[in-house]
Amino acid sequence: MDLAASARKLGFCIVAATAACWVESALAADPRYPDWPCQQLKVPGISIASVWAGPPIDTTDTKPIDATEAELVSRLAARRTPMEDARKLIADYVVGTDAERQEKAKTLFAALYTTLNSQRDQVMNGIERFSHKQKAMAEGIREEAQKLREAQDKAQEKATADQAQSEQLANELAWQTRIFEDRRKSISYVCDVPVLIEKRLFELGRAIQDALNADSSGK
C-alpha cells in the first residue's frame, strides 16, 4: 500500500472516530432527552415568571384581541425587527386609560408568549430530528469506513488492489463525511436559537412593562 493510500485510510479512520465521539457526546448530554445534542440544557417550555413581571396573565386565552394586535405580534415576534423599533411599536400601542393600557399590555404579552413559545418548540423539535438523523449518519460513516478498511486490507494481502471498489467506497465515504462535518459545524448556531427566542420574549416583556410604567409615571 503506497503512502497516499495509507494516509487516506488513516484519515477515514479519524473521521469515523470523530463521528463515534460525536454520537457518544450527544447521548451523554441528558439521558432524559437522548436526541438533544446541545450544550444548553433542554427546558421544554418557557416559564412566564422568567420573562414577565407585569400584571397577572391568563395563559388559557392568548389569542390577539383583533387584527391590529395580531399584526403587531407578528412584527414584534420577528427577530428581524430591531428591538429599538419594537419598543417604539409597543409604546405607540399601549395607550389609553389605565384599564385599557393594562388590558393591552396583558393581551399583547400573552399573545407574544404563545407565539414565541410555539416557535421555540418547533425549533427544538427540529434540533432533535436533526440530531437523530446525524447520529444515523455517523453510524453509516463508521460502517463505510470499516468496509473501506477491509477492502484495503484484502487488496494489500493479495498485492492486487481492486481499484474500482476501493475508489467507489472512498468517494462515498468522502461525500458522507463532508455532509456530516458541514451539519456538525452548524449545530452550535442552531442550538442558540431557542435561547435567542427566550431572550427576545424577555426583552419584549420588559419593553411592554416599561411602556406601561412610563405612561403611568407621566400622569
N, C-alpha and C positions, 0 to 999 in steps of 0.2 A: 504494500500500500504506500503511495507516494505521500510527500509531506503535506500537499494541499488537501488530499483526501483525509489524512489524519486530522488536520486542523478543522476541516468541515465536520468530521464526526464528533470531535471534541466540542465544537460549537453547538451542535444539535443536542449533545448530552447536557450541556449547560442550560440550554433553553428548556429542555424537558425538566431539569431540576428546578429551574425558576418557576415553571408552571406548577410543579408539585408544591413548592413553597407557598405560592400564591393561594392555592386551594387550602392548604393547611392553615394559613394565617386567617383566611376568610372564615373557616369553620371555627376557629378558636375565638373569634371576636365576642360572640354571645351565644351560648348554646340554645337559648330560647328562640333565637332568630337565625337559623343555620344559613340562610341565604342573604344575610345582611353583611356586606363587605366593608362598610365604612368604619373609620376610626371613631367617629362620633357615635355615641350610644344611640340606639334606636328608641325613640319615645313615640309611641303610636299616635298620640293626639296632643294638640296644643292646649295647655291649661289656660282658661280665661284669666285666672288670677295672676298668671305670669306676664300677661300682656295688657291688662286693663285694670285701672284703679278708679274708674269713674262710677257713675250710678249703677246700681244692680241691673243686670241684663237677663231677660228671659231667653234662654237658648233654644226653647221649643218653637219659637216663631221668629225666624231670622231672615225672612224674605224682605227685599226692599219694599217700602210702602207705596212707591209709584215709579213711573218710568224715569223721572228725573233722578231719583235716588239710585235706581238701577244703573243708569249711565254713569253716575258719579262713582259708584262702587267699582264698576268695570275699569274706569280710568285710574282710580286710586290703587286697585289691586295690581295693575300692570307695573312691573318693575322698570319699564322704560319711561314711566312718568317720574321725573325727578322729585325728590321729597320737598324741595322748595316750592315747586308747583303744586304738589299735593297739599301742603299746608295752606296755601292761598285758596285752593278749591274748597277745603274744609272750612276755613274761616268765612268764606262767602256763603256757605251752605248753612252753617249753624248760626242762624239768626232768628229774630222774632221775640216773643215773650219768653219769660223764664221757662214756662211749661213747654212751649214749642221747641225751644233750644234743647231742653233736656230730652224730649222725645226724639228729636232729630239726631242728637248725639248717640242715644242708645240704639236706635234702629240702624243708623249708619254703621256703627261699630259691629253690631250683631251680624249684619249682612256681610261685612268685610271678614269677620271671623269665620263665618260659614264658607265663604268663597275661598279664602286663603288656606284654611284648614283642609278643604277638599283638594285644592291644588297640591298641597304638601303631601296628602295621602297618595295622590296619583303619582307624584314623583317618587315617593318611597316604594310604592308597588313596582314602578318601573325599574328602580335600582335593584330590587330583589330578583326581578325577572332577568335583568342584565347579568347579575351575579350567578344565577343558576345556569344560564347559557355559557357564561365564561368558564365556570367550573367544568361543564361538559366539554368545552373546547380544550381546556387544559388537559383533561383526561385523554382526549383524542390526540393531542400533541405528544403526550407520553407514549401512547400506543404506536404512533407513526415513527417516533424516534427509536423505539425498540425494534420495529420492523427494519428500519434502515441499518441499525447496528448489526442485526442478524444477517441481512443481505451482504453487508460489507465483510463481516467475519467469514461467511461462506465463500465469498469471492477470494478472500485472502488465502483461505485454506486450499482452494482449488487452483490458485495462482492465475485464474482467468475471471475477470470481473464481468458480471452481467451489467454492462453499462446502461442499457435501456431501462432496466428495472431500478437500478440504483439512482439514475438521474431522475426518473419519474418520482420516486419516493422523496428524493432530496428536494425537488421543486415543490411538491405538495406540502412538505413539512415547512419549507421556507415561507410559502404563502400563508399557511395557517399561523405560523409564528408571527409574521408581520401583522396580521389582523389582530391576533391575541395581544401583542405588545401595544398596538395603537389603542385598543379598547382599554387595556390595563392602565395606560397613562391618563386616559380621560376620566377614570373613576373618581380621582381626587376632586375634580371640579364638580362632577355630578353629585358627589356626597355633600358638597357645600350648599346645594340648592335648598334642601329643607331648612337649613339653618338661616339662609338668607330670607326665605319666606317668613319664618317666625320672627326674624329681626324686623322685617318690614311691617308686619302686623303690629308689633310692639310700638314702632315709631309712629304708625298711623293712629294707634290708640292714644299715644301721648299727644299727638297733634290735635286730636278731637277734644281731649281733656283741656289742652291749653286754650283752644278756641272758646270752649265753654267758660273757663275761668276768666279769660281775658275780657269777655263781653260782660261778665258779672262784675268784675272789678272796675269796669269803665263807667258803671252807673253811679 
